Amino acid sequence: MHSHSIDLESSSERDTRAIGAALAGLLEPGDVVGLTGDLGAGKTRLVQGAVAALGADDPVVSPTFMLVREYDGDLAVNHVDAYRLSGPAELEDLGYDTVFDPEVVVFVEWADRVSRALPDGWVELRLEDAGDERRLVTVEPHGGRWPAAMPQLKHALADFAAQPGA
């Protein structure tokens, strides 16, 4: 599975936002981006970069207590936080067809908690704290158009490619 993944390194919050912005350039309506990683790993920072790059003016904040926040830009975005959900069924209870509208891009923080409820074909960004503000970001396709899009993603994210042994 790892041969199909892309390993990135972020050395600052700005880098993490820039990774989100670079990813945004490849997103299409209906795409689902799942973000995984510990508290404070940078999931919301990455979404901030992507949403800003997609032309939304509203500040992006973690939707922990709202569960879903909507942003209107060049592409509409639904930002879901599954941290407080007990599992996939609760995600479906939010109004599955509304959350996963084929006309919007959906970012799901804590996607690992609800992965069984995600639509077929999503891309995962796994963020790990590497100390000293550094984050390791692994991009992994989960079906749909993503396996074929990995070369484009690799090119778009080349500035953040992790150096072997880093």
Secondary structure as GFF3:
##gff-version 3
##sequence-region A 1 166
A	DSSP	three_ten_helix	2	4	.	.	.	ID=ss1
A	DSSP	beta_strand	6	10	.	.	.	ID=ss2
A	DSSP	alpha_helix	13	24	.	.	.	ID=ss3
A	DSSP	beta_strand	32	36	.	.	.	ID=ss4
A	DSSP	alpha_helix	43	53	.	.	.	ID=ss5
A	DSSP	beta_strand	68	71	.	.	.	ID=ss6
A	DSSP	beta_strand	76	81	.	.	.	ID=ss7
A	DSSP	alpha_helix	88	93	.	.	.	ID=ss8
A	DSSP	alpha_helix	96	99	.	.	.	ID=ss9
A	DSSP	beta_strand	104	109	.	.	.	ID=ss10
A	DSSP	three_ten_helix	111	113	.	.	.	ID=ss11
A	DSSP	three_ten_helix	115	117	.	.	.	ID=ss12
A	DSSP	beta_strand	122	131	.	.	.	ID=ss13
A	DSSP	beta_strand	134	142	.	.	.	ID=ss14
A	DSSP	alpha_helix	146	156	.	.	.	ID=ss15
A	DSSP	three_ten_helix	158	160	.	.	.	ID=ss16
###
